Amino acid sequence: MGDRREEIVRVALDLLREEGAKGLSQPQVAKRAGIPQGHLTYYFPRKADLVAAVARLLQQETDRDLARIASRALASDAHAASAQLLEDLILDRERSRAVLGLTIESERDPEVRDVLLEIVERGRPGLAFLLGVDSADPMVDLLQAVTWGLQLQQLLHRRGRAAVKELVERLLAWLEREQAARTARAGSTRRSAARRPGTAARSPAHRPRRGSKTKGG
C-alpha cells in the first residue's frame, strides 16, 4: 500500500514539473500512474491531500539537494559553491515550474502553504552558511527573494548557462560588497562606542566647578 501511494505522489510531482499546476488534476495523475481514478481517491480522497503530499516530497528533495551543496561548500571555495547552487536552481526549469504550481495551489490550501513556508525556512541555514551570516540575517531573505524571482524569470527568458552564470556572479559580487560595507559600519560603531566612556570620564575634570572663580576673575 505504501509503495503504491509513494508511486502516485512521485507521478504527480513529475506531472507538476512538466506541466505546472494544471498537471495536478486527478484524472491526469491517475492516467499517468496507470490506475483507475477511484483507486487514486482511495489514497487521496481530496485533491488537496495529493497536493500536500507532493509538496512534502518536493521538500524532501530540496533538503537533500541543500545538504549535498553544503557538503560541497565545506570541501571547496564557498563562493564557487554558492554560485553553483544558484545557477543550478535558476536553470532547473522543472523545479521552478513545480514551485510555481505549488505556490498557486497554496492560495487555496493552507497545508500546502505551510509546507512551502517550511521549505523556505529549511533553506535559510544553508544559504546563511554560504553567505557567512546568521540565518536570521535579512541578507538571507534578500537572496531567497532574488533567487525565486530569477527562477520565475528563467521560465520566460530561457537564458543559457553562460548568461545565468554572469547574473549570478553580479548578484554575489553585490552581496559580498554589501556584507563588507555592513561589517565596516559595525566596526566603526563599535570603535565609537568604545571611545565614549573615556571621553565621558575625562570631561568633568576639565569642567569648572559651579561657583568657582576662573583665573583673573
C-alpha positions in Angstrom: 0.0 0.0 0.0 2.8 2.4 0.9 4.7 1.7 -2.3 1.6 2.5 -4.4 1.0 5.7 -2.5 4.6 6.8 -3.0 4.4 5.9 -6.6 1.3 8.1 -7.1 3.0 11.1 -5.3 6.1 10.7 -7.5 4.0 10.6 -10.7 2.1 13.7 -9.5 5.4 15.5 -8.8 6.7 14.6 -12.3 3.5 16.0 -13.9 3.8 19.1 -11.8 7.4 19.6 -13.0 6.3 19.1 -16.6 3.0 21.0 -16.8 2.8 23.2 -13.7 -0.4 23.4 -11.6 -2.6 22.1 -14.4 -0.7 18.8 -14.3 -2.1 18.1 -10.8 -5.6 17.2 -12.0 -6.7 13.8 -10.6 -7.7 12.3 -14.0 -4.2 13.1 -15.3 -2.4 11.7 -12.3 -4.5 8.5 -12.4 -3.8 8.1 -16.1 -0.1 8.6 -15.8 0.0 6.2 -12.7 -1.9 3.6 -14.7 -4.7 3.2 -12.1 -8.5 3.9 -12.1 -9.4 7.3 -10.7 -11.3 5.5 -8.0 -8.1 4.0 -6.7 -6.5 7.4 -6.7 -9.2 8.8 -4.5 -8.8 5.8 -2.2 -5.3 7.0 -1.4 -6.1 10.7 -1.7 -9.8 11.5 -1.1 -9.3 15.2 -1.9 -7.0 16.9 -4.4 -5.7 18.9 -1.5 -4.4 15.7 0.1 -2.5 14.8 -3.1 -1.1 18.3 -3.5 0.1 18.4 0.1 1.9 15.0 -0.3 3.6 16.3 -3.5 4.7 19.4 -1.6 6.2 17.2 1.1 8.1 15.1 -1.5 9.5 18.3 -3.0 10.6 19.4 0.4 12.5 16.2 1.0 14.2 16.6 -2.4 15.1 20.2 -1.6 16.6 19.2 1.8 18.7 16.5 0.2 20.0 18.9 -2.5 20.8 21.6 0.0 22.7 19.1 2.2 24.7 18.0 -0.9 25.6 21.6 -1.7 26.5 22.4 1.9 28.9 19.4 2.0 30.4 20.6 -1.3 30.9 24.1 0.1 32.8 22.7 3.2 35.2 20.9 0.9 35.8 23.8 -1.5 35.5 27.5 -2.0 32.3 28.9 -0.5 31.9 31.5 -3.3 32.2 28.8 -6.0 29.7 26.6 -4.2 27.2 29.5 -3.8 27.5 30.3 -7.5 27.0 26.7 -8.5 23.9 26.3 -6.2 22.2 29.5 -7.6 23.0 28.6 -11.2 21.5 25.1 -10.7 18.4 26.4 -9.1 17.8 29.1 -11.8 18.4 26.7 -14.6 16.2 23.9 -13.2 13.1 24.9 -15.1 11.2 21.8 -13.9 11.8 22.6 -10.2 10.8 26.3 -10.8 7.6 25.1 -12.5 6.8 22.8 -9.6 7.4 25.6 -7.0 5.2 28.0 -9.1 2.5 25.4 -9.3 2.5 24.7 -5.6 2.6 28.4 -4.9 -0.6 28.8 -6.9 -2.2 25.9 -5.1 -1.1 27.3 -1.7 -3.6 30.2 -2.1 -6.4 27.6 -1.8 -4.8 25.2 0.6 -3.3 26.3 4.0 -1.5 22.9 4.3 0.4 23.4 1.1 1.2 27.0 2.1 2.6 25.7 5.4 4.8 23.2 3.5 6.2 25.8 1.2 7.0 28.1 4.2 8.8 25.1 5.8 10.8 24.7 2.6 11.8 28.4 2.8 12.8 28.1 6.5 14.7 24.9 5.9 16.7 26.6 3.2 17.8 29.5 5.3 20.7 27.9 7.3 22.3 26.6 4.1 22.1 30.0 2.4 23.3 31.7 5.6 26.3 29.4 5.7 27.2 30.2 2.1 26.8 34.0 2.8 28.7 33.8 6.0 25.9 35.3 8.1 23.4 34.3 10.7 20.3 32.6 9.4 18.1 35.4 10.7 20.0 38.0 8.7 17.9 40.0 6.2 20.5 39.2 3.6 19.2 35.6 3.5 15.7 36.9 2.8 17.0 39.0 0.0 18.9 36.2 -1.6 15.9 33.9 -1.4 13.6 36.5 -2.9 16.0 37.3 -5.7 16.6 33.6 -6.5 12.9 32.9 -6.7 12.5 35.9 -8.9 15.3 34.7 -11.2 13.8 31.2 -11.3 10.5 32.5 -12.5 12.1 34.9 -14.9 14.1 32.0 -16.4 10.8 30.3 -17.4 10.2 33.3 -19.7 13.7 34.2 -20.9 15.3 30.8 -21.1 18.8 32.1 -20.7 21.8 29.9 -21.4 24.2 28.8 -18.6 26.7 31.5 -19.5 24.2 34.3 -19.2 22.9 32.8 -15.9 26.4 32.5 -14.6 27.0 36.2 -15.3 23.8 37.2 -13.5 24.8 35.1 -10.5 28.3 36.5 -10.3 26.9 40.0 -10.4 24.5 39.1 -7.6 27.1 37.5 -5.4 29.5 40.4 -6.0 26.9 42.9 -4.9 26.0 40.8 -1.8 29.7 40.5 -0.9 30.2 44.3 -1.2 27.1 44.9 0.9 28.3 42.5 3.5 31.8 44.1 3.6 30.2 47.5 4.0 28.0 46.3 6.8 31.0 44.8 8.6 32.9 48.1 8.2 30.0 50.1 9.6 29.6 47.7 12.5 33.3 48.0 13.3 33.1 51.8 13.1 30.1 51.8 15.5 32.0 49.6 18.0 35.1 51.8 17.9 32.9 54.9 18.5 31.2 53.2 21.4 34.5 52.2 22.9 35.8 55.8 22.9 32.7 57.3 24.5 33.3 56.1 28.1 36.8 57.5 28.2 35.6 60.8 26.8 32.8 61.0 29.3 35.2 60.1 32.2 37.6 62.9 31.3 35.2 65.7 30.7 34.3 66.5 34.4 38.0 67.2 35.2 38.1 69.9 32.5 34.8 71.5 33.5 35.0 74.3 36.1 33.0 73.6 39.3 29.9 75.6 39.9 30.7 78.7 41.9 34.5 78.5 41.4 36.4 81.5 40.2 38.3 81.4 37.0 41.8 82.8 36.6 41.9 86.6 36.6 38.3 86.7 38.0 
